[in-house]
Amino acid sequence: MKIKLLVLAPALLALPALAQEVDQAEVQRIIAAHPDYARWLSDPKLAQLTLAGPKMPGSPYNVDDIRRPQPRRVNTGTACSARMPAGAEVLFDGHDLSKWTGDHFDQWTLHDGVVTTGARVYNFLKTKESFGDAQIHVEFREPEQPHPPVNPQYWGNSGVFPMGLYEVQILDNYKNETYPDGMVGSIYSQFPPKVNAARPAGVWQCYDITFHAPHFSGTTVTQPARMTVKLNGVLVQDNVALIGATVHGKVGVYAPHAAELPLALQDHGNPDSHVSFRNIWIKRLSN
């Protein structure tokens, strides 16, 4: 039987719109297993996102569903030791941002060999050059947050976007649970990572991404984008075929685009979420 959420807990009083979408037994089970989720559900928009999104194709779960099992945690140490292969191009080595641009370029700061988000305005740092199939290496560091926000998506949210369209999520998930297809190592709003390979805030982490661009014939996708992702040396995505461009709270779809587009880094614009980057390189892959 469906009931109004306000019967369950005072924290949910603000959610009358969800009264017909989540039943009492389910909400009780969710909060009993994860007491902190009651705080999420006090935000109508976040509750709508994490409990009542559209169904994922071929999955029992919704997009951005907090009911997905949390990936098991693995220890990855502190090293980021991947060597740049022959033929790779350095995009950022700590000296300058001459290979990058963006609509809010001035929001990004360069200091001591590290580039850091401004954490004020949602925007992207984009490469001046465009790429298609590529091997990508990015090192990033999550900020220490002495007063972590209630919304788990505000803990150092950023992302690596091959072609500016297909996001590999960056988030502080060392002691922070969120919907698994929105955590670090996920292909955002599509595929959770195989394991939680997150490191603590303040420790450098590394992504190694092999990306294959989608192919189109007119408006038809003849070959979906594919990604293999290692986080801190651990395989978290294994040659996954993407559903489409990664979209917040929606099932991604493909729209025809150029064979090569800029690589992008995201500044999510959340206060105190100053995510830093270093040692970024890319290698084009032959078709």
VEXDREN-2710 file (C-alpha; in Angstrom, 1 decimal):
% VEXDREN-2710
k/r/px/py/pz
1/MET/0.0/0.0/0.0
2/LYS/1.3/3.4/-0.9
3/ILE/1.4/6.0/1.9
4/LYS/2.5/9.6/2.5
5/LEU/6.2/9.8/3.5
6/LEU/5.3/12.2/6.3
7/VAL/4.0/9.2/8.3
8/LEU/7.5/7.8/8.3
9/ALA/9.8/10.6/9.6
10/PRO/9.7/14.3/10.2
11/ALA/12.7/14.7/7.9
12/LEU/10.5/13.8/5.0
13/LEU/7.7/16.3/5.7
14/ALA/8.8/18.3/2.6
15/LEU/8.1/15.5/0.1
16/PRO/4.3/15.4/-0.6
17/ALA/5.1/15.0/-4.3
18/LEU/6.7/11.7/-3.6
19/ALA/3.9/10.3/-1.5
20/GLN/2.6/8.1/-4.3
21/GLU/6.0/7.0/-5.5
22/VAL/7.7/5.3/-2.5
23/ASP/5.9/3.0/-0.1
24/GLN/6.4/3.0/3.7
25/ALA/8.1/-0.4/3.9
26/GLU/10.7/0.5/1.2
27/VAL/11.5/3.9/2.8
28/GLN/11.9/2.3/6.2
29/ARG/14.2/-0.3/4.8
30/ILE/16.3/2.3/3.1
31/ILE/16.7/4.5/6.1
32/ALA/17.3/1.5/8.5
33/ALA/20.2/0.3/6.3
34/HIS/21.5/3.8/5.7
35/PRO/20.4/6.3/8.4
36/ASP/22.2/9.2/6.6
37/TYR/19.9/8.8/3.6
38/ALA/17.1/10.4/5.6
39/ARG/18.9/13.7/5.1
40/TRP/19.0/13.2/1.4
41/LEU/15.2/12.5/1.4
42/SER/14.5/15.8/3.2
43/ASP/15.5/17.5/-0.1
44/PRO/12.6/17.0/-2.5
45/LYS/14.8/17.3/-5.6
46/LEU/17.4/14.9/-4.4
47/ALA/14.8/12.4/-3.2
48/GLN/13.1/12.6/-6.6
49/LEU/16.4/12.0/-8.3
50/THR/17.5/9.0/-6.1
51/LEU/14.2/7.2/-5.6
52/ALA/12.0/8.1/-8.6
53/GLY/14.2/8.5/-11.7
54/PRO/13.6/6.8/-15.0
55/LYS/14.4/3.1/-15.3
56/MET/17.8/2.1/-16.7
57/PRO/17.6/-0.1/-19.8
58/GLY/18.0/-3.8/-18.9
59/SER/18.3/-3.0/-15.2
60/PRO/16.0/-3.4/-12.1
61/TYR/17.3/0.0/-11.0
62/ASN/16.4/3.6/-11.8
63/VAL/19.0/6.2/-13.0
64/ASP/20.9/7.5/-9.9
65/ASP/19.2/5.0/-7.6
66/ILE/20.4/4.9/-4.0
67/ARG/19.0/1.4/-3.7
68/ARG/21.8/-0.1/-5.8
69/PRO/24.3/-2.1/-3.7
70/GLN/27.4/-0.1/-2.8
71/PRO/30.5/-1.4/-4.4
72/ARG/33.0/-3.1/-2.0
73/ARG/35.9/-1.0/-0.9
74/VAL/39.5/-1.8/-1.9
75/ASN/42.8/-0.3/-0.7
76/THR/44.9/1.2/-3.5
77/GLY/47.8/2.7/-1.6
78/THR/49.1/6.2/-2.6
79/ALA/51.0/5.8/-5.9
80/CYS/50.1/7.2/-9.3
81/SER/52.9/5.6/-11.3
82/ALA/51.5/5.1/-14.8
83/ARG/54.2/6.0/-17.4
84/MET/53.4/8.2/-20.3
85/PRO/53.6/6.0/-23.4
86/ALA/55.5/6.9/-26.6
87/GLY/53.4/9.0/-28.9
88/ALA/51.4/10.6/-26.0
89/GLU/50.8/14.3/-25.8
90/VAL/51.2/16.2/-22.6
91/LEU/48.1/18.4/-21.9
92/PHE/49.2/19.7/-18.5
93/ASP/52.6/19.3/-16.8
94/GLY/52.2/22.0/-14.2
95/HIS/53.8/24.8/-16.1
96/ASP/51.0/26.5/-18.0
97/LEU/47.4/26.0/-19.4
98/SER/48.4/26.9/-22.9
99/LYS/46.6/23.9/-24.3
100/TRP/43.3/24.6/-22.5
101/THR/40.4/27.1/-22.8
102/GLY/36.9/27.5/-21.4
103/ASP/34.0/29.9/-20.9
104/HIS/35.1/30.5/-17.3
105/PHE/38.9/30.0/-17.8
106/ASP/39.7/32.7/-15.2
107/GLN/37.9/30.6/-12.5
108/TRP/40.7/28.0/-12.7
109/THR/43.9/28.7/-10.7
110/LEU/47.5/27.5/-11.4
111/HIS/49.8/27.3/-8.4
112/ASP/52.8/25.1/-7.5
113/GLY/52.3/22.9/-10.6
114/VAL/48.6/22.1/-9.9
115/VAL/45.5/23.5/-11.5
116/THR/42.4/23.8/-9.3
117/THR/38.7/24.5/-9.8
118/GLY/37.3/27.8/-8.6
119/ALA/34.3/26.0/-7.0
120/ARG/32.1/29.0/-7.6
121/VAL/30.6/28.6/-11.1
122/TYR/29.6/25.4/-13.0
123/ASN/31.9/25.3/-16.0
124/PHE/34.4/23.3/-18.0
125/LEU/38.1/23.5/-18.8
126/LYS/38.5/22.2/-22.4
127/THR/41.4/21.3/-24.5
128/LYS/42.0/23.5/-27.5
129/GLU/42.6/20.4/-29.6
130/SER/40.0/17.8/-30.4
131/PHE/40.3/14.0/-29.9
132/GLY/38.5/10.8/-30.7
133/ASP/39.7/7.4/-29.7
134/ALA/42.3/8.0/-27.0
135/GLN/44.1/6.8/-24.0
136/ILE/43.8/9.4/-21.2
137/HIS/45.7/9.8/-17.9
138/VAL/44.5/12.3/-15.3
139/GLU/45.6/12.8/-11.7
140/PHE/43.3/14.5/-9.3
141/ARG/43.1/15.4/-5.6
142/GLU/39.9/15.8/-3.6
143/PRO/39.7/18.7/-1.1
144/GLU/39.5/18.3/2.6
145/GLN/36.1/19.5/3.8
146/PRO/35.9/20.3/7.5
147/HIS/32.1/20.8/7.2
148/PRO/31.0/18.2/4.6
149/PRO/27.7/19.2/2.9
150/VAL/24.5/17.1/3.4
151/ASN/24.3/16.4/-0.3
152/PRO/26.9/13.7/-1.0
153/GLN/27.2/14.9/-4.6
154/TYR/28.8/18.2/-3.2
155/TRP/31.9/16.4/-1.8
156/GLY/34.5/17.4/-4.4
157/ASN/32.3/16.9/-7.5
158/SER/34.2/17.0/-10.8
159/GLY/34.6/14.8/-13.8
160/VAL/36.7/13.8/-16.8
161/PHE/34.7/14.1/-20.1
162/PRO/36.1/12.5/-23.2
163/MET/34.7/14.5/-26.1
164/GLY/33.1/16.8/-23.5
165/LEU/30.1/14.4/-23.5
166/TYR/30.9/11.2/-21.7
167/GLU/31.7/11.6/-18.0
168/VAL/33.9/9.5/-15.7
169/GLN/32.9/10.9/-12.3
170/ILE/35.2/12.5/-9.8
171/LEU/33.8/12.6/-6.2
172/ASP/35.1/12.1/-2.7
173/ASN/33.7/8.6/-1.8
174/TYR/36.2/7.5/0.8
175/LYS/33.7/8.1/3.6
176/ASN/30.8/9.3/1.6
177/GLU/28.1/7.1/0.1
178/THR/26.0/8.3/-2.8
179/TYR/24.1/6.6/-5.6
180/PRO/26.6/4.1/-7.0
181/ASP/26.3/5.3/-10.6
182/GLY/27.2/8.8/-9.4
183/MET/30.3/7.9/-7.3
184/VAL/34.0/8.1/-8.2
185/GLY/34.8/5.5/-10.8
186/SER/31.3/5.5/-12.3
187/ILE/30.3/6.4/-15.8
188/TYR/28.0/9.0/-14.6
189/SER/24.3/8.1/-14.4
190/GLN/25.0/4.9/-16.3
191/PHE/27.4/2.4/-14.7
192/PRO/28.6/2.1/-11.1
193/PRO/32.3/1.1/-10.7
194/LYS/33.1/-2.6/-10.1
195/VAL/34.7/-1.6/-6.7
196/ASN/35.2/1.5/-4.6
197/ALA/38.8/2.3/-5.2
198/ALA/38.6/5.8/-3.7
199/ARG/41.4/7.3/-1.6
200/PRO/41.1/9.8/1.2
201/ALA/40.7/13.5/0.6
202/GLY/44.1/15.2/0.2
203/VAL/45.7/12.1/-1.4
204/TRP/46.4/12.2/-5.2
205/GLN/44.4/9.7/-7.3
206/CYS/44.7/8.7/-10.9
207/TYR/42.5/7.8/-13.8
208/ASP/43.6/5.8/-16.8
209/ILE/40.9/5.8/-19.4
210/THR/40.7/4.1/-22.7
211/PHE/38.0/5.7/-24.7
212/HIS/36.5/4.7/-28.1
213/ALA/34.3/7.3/-29.7
214/PRO/30.8/6.4/-31.1
215/HIS/30.3/6.0/-34.8
216/PHE/27.2/7.3/-36.6
217/SER/25.5/6.8/-39.9
218/GLY/23.3/9.8/-40.3
219/THR/21.3/10.0/-37.1
220/THR/21.8/6.3/-36.3
221/VAL/24.5/5.0/-33.9
222/THR/26.3/2.2/-35.6
223/GLN/28.8/1.7/-32.8
224/PRO/28.4/3.0/-29.3
225/ALA/31.1/4.8/-27.3
226/ARG/33.1/2.4/-25.2
227/MET/35.3/2.9/-22.1
228/THR/37.7/1.0/-20.0
229/VAL/38.6/2.8/-16.8
230/LYS/41.2/2.2/-14.1
231/LEU/41.0/4.2/-10.9
232/ASN/44.2/4.1/-8.8
233/GLY/45.4/1.1/-10.8
234/VAL/42.2/-0.9/-10.2
235/LEU/39.9/-1.8/-13.1
236/VAL/36.5/-0.2/-12.4
237/GLN/35.0/-0.2/-15.9
238/ASP/35.7/-3.0/-18.4
239/ASN/35.1/-2.0/-22.0
240/VAL/31.6/-0.8/-21.2
241/ALA/29.3/0.3/-24.1
242/LEU/27.8/3.6/-23.1
243/ILE/24.0/4.2/-23.4
244/GLY/24.6/7.7/-24.7
245/ALA/26.0/11.0/-23.6
246/THR/26.0/11.1/-19.7
247/VAL/23.1/13.2/-18.4
248/HIS/22.2/14.0/-14.8
249/GLY/19.1/12.2/-13.7
250/LYS/18.1/10.9/-17.2
251/VAL/18.8/7.9/-19.5
252/GLY/21.5/9.1/-21.9
253/VAL/20.9/9.3/-25.6
254/TYR/23.2/9.7/-28.6
255/ALA/23.1/12.7/-30.9
256/PRO/25.4/12.7/-34.0
257/HIS/28.6/14.7/-33.4
258/ALA/32.0/15.2/-34.9
259/ALA/34.5/12.3/-34.9
260/GLU/36.8/14.4/-32.7
261/LEU/35.9/16.8/-29.9
262/PRO/37.8/18.5/-26.9
263/LEU/38.5/16.6/-23.7
264/ALA/36.9/18.5/-20.8
265/LEU/37.4/18.7/-17.0
266/GLN/34.5/19.8/-14.9
267/ASP/34.2/22.4/-12.2
268/HIS/30.9/21.6/-10.5
269/GLY/30.7/24.9/-8.8
270/ASN/30.1/23.7/-5.2
271/PRO/31.6/25.9/-2.5
272/ASP/34.6/24.3/-0.7
273/SER/35.0/21.7/-3.5
274/HIS/38.3/22.8/-4.9
275/VAL/39.3/19.7/-6.9
276/SER/42.9/19.9/-8.2
277/PHE/44.6/18.3/-11.2
278/ARG/48.1/17.5/-12.4
279/ASN/50.0/15.3/-14.9
280/ILE/47.4/15.1/-17.7
281/TRP/48.3/13.4/-21.0
282/ILE/46.5/11.8/-23.9
283/LYS/47.5/9.4/-26.7
284/ARG/45.5/9.1/-29.8
285/LEU/44.6/5.5/-30.7
286/SER/44.5/4.3/-34.3
287/ASN/41.1/3.0/-35.6
END
